Amino acid sequence: MAALKKLLTYLIVVLAILAVVPLVIPYDHFKPRIEKAMHDRLQSDVAIESISFSYSPKPQLVLANITLGQHGEGTVGQATIPLTLRNLLYINHELTDIMLSTVQLRQDFAISLPSRLRPNPGHRDLQFATLKFENANVILHKGAFGPMFGNVKFKDDGTIKEINIADKDDRAEINIRPQNDKFALDFAAKNWTLPGAYEARFDQLVLRGVADQNGIDIDEVNGLIFGAAAVGQAQLSWQDGWKLSGTLETKSMQAEPLCGLVSENTRATGRLAATAKFQFAAADYENLFKQPNISANVIINDGELHNLDLIEPLKSQDPTRLRRGGQTRFDTLSGVFTTDGTTASITNINLNGGKFTMTGSLAIDANHQLSGHLNTRLSSGPIVVDAPLTVSGTLNSPELRTGGAYKPGGSTGTTQIN
């Protein structure tokens, strides 16, 4: 019994020594060798501040404060190498599940990484199976893009197989696959709010395209927004400033939530179909969506205009001033909507409500002040009444002015406004 206790004591002491040994090894002596291996693979200067060993949450080597490039083109707060059986067996050949935390990469350096990670012919490069990253940001010329979370998977020959990126809430994911000197992109998002002044939210959004160092050609835009599908294509470039352009088409969209982005009071209901062209341009990504140029041909079926009663002015031949309130029903309402992000206009307006029709144009300035002219007509058999309207006030509190309704070709004394 005493011999067994003695043996167990020796065993515990040996295990304790083995457990302590990794903690006291001077890992910093290996820094030059590791820095050279990383330099040969990335074709970039690499500096590691310190290397240590940790048992928490599992046995791992920790490389702290890594600087990439001569002028700090990239930094990695911490690189963790798990000491799994697989990594120990293939430590001189291939490592997997390395986690890179708190990554900051300048835009040009980030774009060059896929080519930098290609294996060098004839060299025994440090190989990876999977690199993981968290809290990664790409530093743009102004602003930043991130934080991002994901992984990079490699083929057996050391080339990149695919890159998977997600945001911190897992609402958006990007899959990137190398294709010669370009990259195939698949982007999928849910509950995705578009950046910009008006926060339109896609229930689902899928983008597919091809990217190179100059930008992205998005061949397919397929989304679900305000209860309807929206499809189109786009191009994004960043070679000479940031530019985004494209087209988008939708049918049978709910008009009310879309109009509600601009005004909760003055709005239209019904089912909307639209074909839009859009352009955004800015010197940097941070301001890209602040300077839109949008033009859309719009038609709404079987709806109502809220906060505007366009029939009331037709009931009097006396000059009339009507303030906000009321509704106007219509079978179809169409027009051309344009905006530069500050001002907006609706031209070629054509409303058909059976016996009631209206044409005209409207403008909305930066303070949501309205201006415009509408020509309204109410027909009932042989009786036709017209009332040209001047629109003013604000988008939330519009005002309609008329000099009085008149019958075209009517008797002398009726009021006609040109």
C-alpha positions in Angstrom: 0.0 0.0 0.0 2.8 2.4 0.9 4.6 1.6 -2.3 1.4 2.4 -4.3 1.1 5.8 -2.5 4.7 6.5 -3.2 4.3 5.6 -6.9 1.2 7.8 -7.1 3.1 10.7 -5.5 5.9 10.3 -8.0 3.4 10.3 -10.8 1.7 13.4 -9.6 5.0 15.2 -9.3 6.0 14.2 -12.8 2.7 15.3 -14.2 3.0 18.6 -12.4 6.4 19.2 -13.8 5.2 18.3 -17.3 2.3 20.8 -16.8 4.6 23.5 -15.6 7.3 23.1 -18.3 5.2 24.7 -21.2 4.6 27.7 -18.9 8.3 28.3 -18.4 9.7 27.7 -21.9 11.1 30.9 -23.3 8.9 31.0 -26.4 10.2 34.4 -27.4 13.4 32.6 -28.6 11.3 31.2 -31.4 10.0 34.6 -32.6 12.6 35.1 -35.4 11.8 31.6 -36.8 8.0 32.2 -36.7 8.3 35.8 -38.1 10.4 34.5 -41.0 7.9 31.7 -41.8 5.1 34.3 -41.8 7.1 36.7 -43.9 7.8 34.0 -46.5 4.1 33.2 -46.8 2.8 36.7 -46.7 5.6 38.4 -48.6 5.5 41.1 -46.0 7.4 42.2 -42.9 6.1 40.6 -39.7 6.8 41.6 -36.1 5.5 39.7 -33.1 5.6 41.4 -29.7 5.5 38.3 -27.5 4.7 34.5 -27.5 3.3 32.7 -24.6 1.5 29.5 -23.5 -1.9 29.2 -21.9 -4.0 26.3 -20.6 -7.2 28.4 -20.6 -9.6 27.7 -22.1 -7.5 24.9 -23.6 -3.8 24.3 -24.3 -2.7 26.9 -26.8 0.1 29.2 -28.0 -0.7 32.9 -28.0 1.1 35.3 -30.3 0.4 38.9 -29.1 0.4 42.2 -31.0 1.4 41.2 -34.5 2.3 44.0 -36.9 2.2 43.3 -40.7 4.0 45.5 -43.3 6.8 48.1 -42.9 4.3 50.8 -42.0 1.7 49.0 -40.0 -0.5 48.1 -43.0 -2.1 45.5 -40.7 -2.2 44.5 -37.0 -3.5 41.4 -35.2 -4.1 41.8 -31.5 -3.8 38.1 -30.8 -3.2 34.9 -32.8 -4.2 31.7 -30.9 -2.8 28.3 -32.1 -4.7 25.4 -30.4 -2.3 22.6 -29.4 -4.6 19.8 -30.6 -3.3 16.4 -31.5 -3.6 17.3 -35.2 -1.6 20.5 -34.9 1.1 18.8 -32.9 1.4 16.0 -35.4 1.6 18.3 -38.4 3.2 21.4 -36.8 5.9 21.6 -39.4 3.5 21.1 -42.3 0.0 22.4 -41.7 -1.9 24.2 -38.9 -5.7 24.5 -38.5 -8.3 26.5 -36.5 -5.9 29.4 -35.8 -7.9 32.3 -34.4 -7.0 35.8 -35.2 -8.6 38.4 -32.9 -8.9 42.2 -33.1 -7.6 42.5 -36.7 -7.1 45.8 -38.4 -6.1 45.9 -42.1 -5.7 48.8 -44.4 -7.9 48.6 -47.5 -5.0 48.0 -50.0 -3.4 45.4 -47.8 -6.7 43.6 -47.3 -7.4 43.5 -51.0 -3.9 42.0 -51.6 -4.2 39.3 -49.0 -5.6 36.6 -51.2 -2.6 36.8 -53.6 -0.2 37.1 -50.6 -1.6 33.9 -49.1 -0.8 31.9 -52.3 2.0 29.3 -51.7 5.4 30.1 -53.1 6.4 27.5 -55.8 9.5 25.5 -54.7 9.3 26.7 -51.1 8.2 24.8 -48.0 5.8 27.5 -46.8 3.9 27.4 -43.6 0.5 25.9 -44.5 -2.9 26.4 -43.1 -6.1 24.3 -43.2 -8.4 26.9 -41.6 -7.8 30.4 -40.3 -10.5 31.9 -38.2 -11.0 35.6 -37.3 -13.1 37.8 -35.0 -13.6 41.5 -34.6 -11.8 42.2 -37.9 -12.0 45.7 -39.5 -10.8 47.0 -42.9 -9.6 50.5 -42.5 -10.7 52.5 -45.5 -9.2 55.8 -46.7 -11.9 57.4 -44.6 -13.8 55.3 -42.0 -13.8 51.6 -41.5 -15.7 48.5 -42.6 -16.6 46.0 -39.9 -16.5 44.4 -37.4 -16.4 41.0 -39.2 -16.2 37.4 -38.1 -15.5 34.3 -40.1 -12.9 32.0 -41.5 -10.6 31.3 -44.4 -10.4 27.7 -45.7 -7.5 26.4 -47.8 -7.1 23.6 -50.4 -4.6 20.8 -50.1 -2.2 22.7 -52.4 -2.2 25.7 -50.0 -4.4 28.0 -52.1 -7.6 29.6 -50.7 -10.7 27.5 -51.1 -13.2 30.0 -49.7 -13.6 32.9 -47.3 -16.7 33.2 -45.1 -17.6 36.5 -43.4 -20.4 37.3 -41.1 -21.4 40.4 -39.1 -21.5 40.3 -35.3 -25.3 39.5 -35.3 -25.1 36.8 -38.0 -27.7 38.8 -40.0 -25.4 39.0 -43.0 -23.0 36.5 -44.6 -20.6 36.7 -47.5 -19.0 33.7 -49.2 -15.9 34.5 -51.4 -14.4 32.0 -53.8 -11.2 32.7 -55.9 -11.6 32.4 -59.7 -8.2 33.0 -61.2 -7.5 36.7 -60.6 -11.1 37.4 -59.6 -13.5 36.3 -56.8 -17.1 35.0 -57.0 -19.2 36.5 -54.2 -22.4 35.4 -52.6 -24.0 37.7 -50.1 -27.1 36.7 -48.0 -28.8 38.8 -45.4 -32.0 38.8 -43.3 -33.6 41.8 -41.6 -31.0 44.0 -43.4 -31.4 47.7 -43.1 -29.9 49.7 -46.0 -27.6 52.5 -45.0 -28.7 56.1 -45.9 -31.1 58.7 -44.7 -34.2 56.5 -45.0 -33.8 53.1 -43.4 -35.5 50.6 -45.8 -35.3 47.1 -44.4 -35.0 44.0 -46.5 -36.6 40.9 -45.0 -34.3 38.9 -47.2 -31.5 40.0 -49.6 -29.3 37.9 -51.9 -26.5 39.4 -54.0 -24.3 37.4 -56.4 -21.4 38.7 -58.4 -17.7 38.8 -59.3 -15.1 41.1 -57.7 -11.6 42.1 -58.6 -9.2 44.7 -57.1 -11.2 47.6 -58.8 -14.7 46.7 -57.7 -17.6 44.3 -57.9 -20.0 43.5 -60.7 -23.2 42.3 -59.0 -25.1 40.2 -61.6 -28.0 39.3 -59.4 -29.9 41.3 -56.8 -32.8 39.4 -55.3 -34.6 40.7 -52.2 -37.9 40.7 -50.3 -38.9 44.1 -49.1 -42.3 45.5 -48.0 -44.0 42.2 -48.9 -42.7 42.0 -52.5 -39.8 40.7 -54.5 -37.2 43.2 -55.8 -34.7 42.1 -58.5 -31.9 43.9 -60.3 -28.2 44.3 -60.9 -25.5 46.7 -59.7 -21.8 47.8 -60.1 -19.6 48.9 -57.2 -16.2 50.5 -57.8 -13.6 52.0 -55.5 -10.7 52.7 -57.9 -11.4 56.5 -58.3 -13.6 57.2 -55.2 -16.6 55.1 -54.4 -19.3 54.6 -56.9 -22.4 52.4 -56.9 -24.9 52.2 -59.7 -27.6 49.8 -60.9 -31.2 49.1 -61.5 -34.0 47.6 -59.3 -37.5 46.4 -60.2 -40.4 45.4 -58.1 -44.0 44.5 -58.5 -47.0 44.4 -56.1 -45.1 46.1 -53.2 -47.0 47.6 -50.3 -46.9 51.3 -51.0 -47.8 52.5 -47.5 -44.6 51.4 -45.6 -42.4 52.7 -48.4 -44.1 56.1 -48.3 -44.0 56.0 -44.5 -40.2 56.3 -44.7 -40.7 59.9 -45.8 -43.9 61.0 -44.1 -46.3 59.2 -41.7 -49.1 61.6 -42.6 -49.1 62.2 -46.3 -48.8 58.8 -47.9 -50.3 56.4 -50.5 -51.8 52.9 -50.0 -52.1 50.2 -52.6 -49.9 47.9 -54.6 -46.8 49.5 -56.1 -44.7 48.5 -59.2 -41.5 50.4 -60.0 -38.5 50.3 -62.2 -35.6 52.4 -60.6 -32.2 53.5 -61.7 -29.8 54.5 -58.9 -26.3 56.0 -58.6 -24.3 56.8 -55.4 -20.9 58.5 -55.5 -18.5 59.8 -52.8 -14.8 60.1 -52.1 -15.1 57.5 -49.3 -17.3 54.6 -48.4 -18.5 56.3 -45.2 -20.3 59.0 -47.3 -21.3 56.8 -50.2 -25.0 56.5 -49.3 -25.4 60.1 -48.4 -25.3 61.3 -52.0 -27.9 59.3 -54.0 -29.2 60.0 -57.4 -32.4 57.9 -58.0 -35.0 57.9 -60.7 -38.0 55.6 -60.7 -41.0 55.0 -62.8 -43.8 54.2 -60.4 -47.4 53.0 -60.6 -49.7 52.3 -57.7 -52.9 50.3 -58.2 -56.2 50.3 -56.1 -55.2 52.7 -53.4 -55.8 56.0 -51.6 -53.9 59.2 -51.0 -54.1 60.1 -47.3 -53.9 63.6 -46.0 -55.0 65.0 -49.4 -58.6 65.5 -50.5 -58.3 66.5 -54.2 -62.0 66.3 -54.9 -63.2 68.9 -52.4 -61.9 71.9 -54.4 -64.1 70.8 -57.3 -67.2 71.4 -55.2 -66.9 75.3 -55.2 -66.5 78.0 -57.9 -65.1 80.3 -55.2 -61.4 80.6 -54.4 -60.6 77.9 -51.9 -57.7 77.1 -49.6 -57.7 73.6 -48.1 -55.3 72.4 -45.5 -54.3 68.9 -44.7 -56.8 66.0 -44.2 -59.1 63.7 -46.1 -58.4 61.0 -48.7 -58.5 60.5 -52.4 -59.3 57.1 -53.8 -57.7 56.0 -57.1 -57.6 53.0 -59.5 -54.1 53.9 -60.7 -51.5 56.6 -59.7 -48.3 56.9 -61.8 -45.4 59.2 -62.1 -41.6 59.6 -62.3 -39.9 60.1 -58.9 -36.4 61.5 -58.7 -34.2 62.5 -55.8 -30.6 63.6 -55.1 -30.9 62.9 -51.4 -31.7 66.5 -50.5 -34.6 67.4 -52.8 -37.1 65.3 -54.7 -39.6 65.7 -57.5 -42.6 63.8 -58.9 -43.3 64.5 -62.6 -45.7 63.2 -65.1 -48.2 62.5 -62.3 -51.3 60.8 -63.6 -54.1 59.7 -61.3 -57.2 57.8 -62.5 -60.1 57.3 -60.1 -62.9 56.6 -62.5 -64.9 59.8 -62.7 -62.0 61.7 -61.1 -58.6 62.3 -62.8 -55.6 64.4 -62.0 -52.3 65.3 -63.7 -49.4 67.5 -62.7 -46.0 67.7 -60.9 -44.7 68.3 -57.4 -41.3 69.3 -55.9 -40.1 68.7 -52.3 -37.2 70.8 -51.0 -34.6 69.9 -48.3 -37.0 71.2 -45.6 -39.9 69.0 -46.9 -41.6 72.2 -48.3 -44.0 71.4 -51.1 -44.5 73.2 -54.4 -46.3 72.2 -57.5 -49.4 72.4 -59.8 -52.1 69.8 -60.3 -54.9 69.7 -62.8 -58.0 67.9 -61.5 -61.1 66.9 -63.3 -64.4 65.4 -62.2 -66.7 63.9 -64.9 -70.3 62.7 -64.5 -72.0 62.0 -67.9 -72.0 65.3 -69.9 -71.0 67.3 -66.9 -67.2 68.0 -66.6 -65.7 70.2 -63.8 -62.0 71.3 -63.7 -60.0 72.8 -60.9 -56.3 73.6 -61.3 -54.6 73.5 -57.9 -51.5 75.1 -56.5 -49.8 72.9 -53.9 -47.8 74.4 -51.0 -47.2 73.8 -47.3 -45.1 70.9 -46.0 -45.1 67.2 -46.8 -46.8 66.5 -43.4 -49.2 69.5 -43.7 -49.9 70.1 -47.4 -52.1 73.0 -48.6 -54.2 73.2 -51.7 -55.2 76.5 -53.3 -57.6 77.1 -56.2 -59.3 80.1 -57.7 -62.5 78.0 -58.0 -63.8 75.1 -60.1 -65.1 75.7 -63.6 -66.9 73.9 -66.4 -64.8 74.0 -69.6 -66.8 76.0 -72.1 -69.2 77.1 -69.3 -71.1 80.3 -69.1 -69.5 83.7 -68.5 -68.8 84.4 -64.9 -67.3 81.0 -64.0 -63.7 81.1 -62.6 -60.9 79.7 -64.7 -57.3 79.4 -63.4 -54.5 79.1 -65.9 
